[in-house]
Amino acid sequence: MSNTLHFNELPRPTFRWLKVNHTEGNVWAGTERATVTVEGSKHIVTDITNKELLEPSYEGVHAGALRDASHHFTHGYHIQVPAGAKEALTIVLDVQGAVSERTRLQIEAEKDSTLELTLCLKGEATDGHVGLLSEIVSHTGASVVFKKVQLLTGKVQQFEHRYTRVEESGHVEFINIELGGSENFLNYQEDLVGDYAEVEHDLGYCGTGTQVFDIAMLMKHIGRKTISNINNLGALNGSSKKSFRGTLDFLRGSLASEGAEEDTCLLLTPQVKSISLPLLLCKEDNVSGNHASSAGQLDPAKLFYLMSRGFNEEEAKHIIVESMLRPLIDRIGNEEMEETALAVLRQKI
């Protein structure tokens, strides 16, 4: 009997003959827990008592991995921001050894509140996996900024499940910096249930060696005049691989809603592989959906321009890749994390 699992399956399978509707793999075993540090507005943090999923139909990266993260987590935090309050919180996971870590976050921003949450994953793991489950509710008029910096080194898997519900006039912004991990499986579903709800999701990555970045995003437009924007960009070096499955789903009732997704990937060596599947689903009239995907080598004109000014080819490559990802890194808002992320990025190019 095969132990192979299907990760990040497309909501509507297509291109079956290309075998890109999902990614096959398995879960690496480990025993060690992460060390978790919580900084900032600790008064809004309590232990999780309700283990039920916010959205029962959500399947995450894989139903089994999601069940482990939701019911058998090693660390669980309920974060609730009172109505009208403004809070900031930083959570750091330090991973060492052969790890088996499952961290769950329940985040609720009450009416007209503001939350800025920074999640950092770091450490030297020799094997195993890290599982993350985040469930976010942005109530009427609430604003949530969720920043994630992933700097895991060594041979480790990352499974991230993230579900978001945005109510009327709510705004949620995601910033992902994905640089570490041997295999990274990321699954994000954002439900824009209220009128005028907005979600912006920016994700930057850089792969080297045999790293894998497998990314699935689903934006479900349910309310009227909702807006979503996906911007996925990165670079691949060595023999690394990236898969992007992005879906804009306009459900009946989402009148005058707008959605856009863009996937951009720089291929730094001939051995890398980039798969991009932008998908558009629509059951409503009077909506606007746009998707774009591009993958290619560095622009020779840009290389020539930089090399004509004294840089060698490798230095020119560094400048081009860093200039693409640095604006995203600069939005972290933590100088130490930003410098660490830039140092890791420069080593990978």
Secondary structure, 3 states (H helix, E strand, C coil): CCCCEEECCCCCCCCHHHCCCCEEECCCCCCECCEEEEEECHHHEEECCCCCCCCCCCCCCCHHHHHHHHHCCCEEEEEEECCCCEEEEEEEEECCEEEEEEEEEEEEECCCCEEEEEEEEECEEEEEEEEEEEEEEECCCCEEEEEEEECCEECCEEEEEEEEEECCCCEEEEEEEECCCCEEEEEEEEEECCCCCEEEEEEEEEECCCCEEEEEEEEEECCCCCEEEEEEEEEECCCCEEEEEEEEEECCCCCCCEEEEEEEEEECCCCCEEEEEEEEEECCCCCEEEEEEEEECCCHHHHHHHHCCCCCHHHHHHHHHHHHHHHHHCCCCCHHHHHHHHHHHHHHC
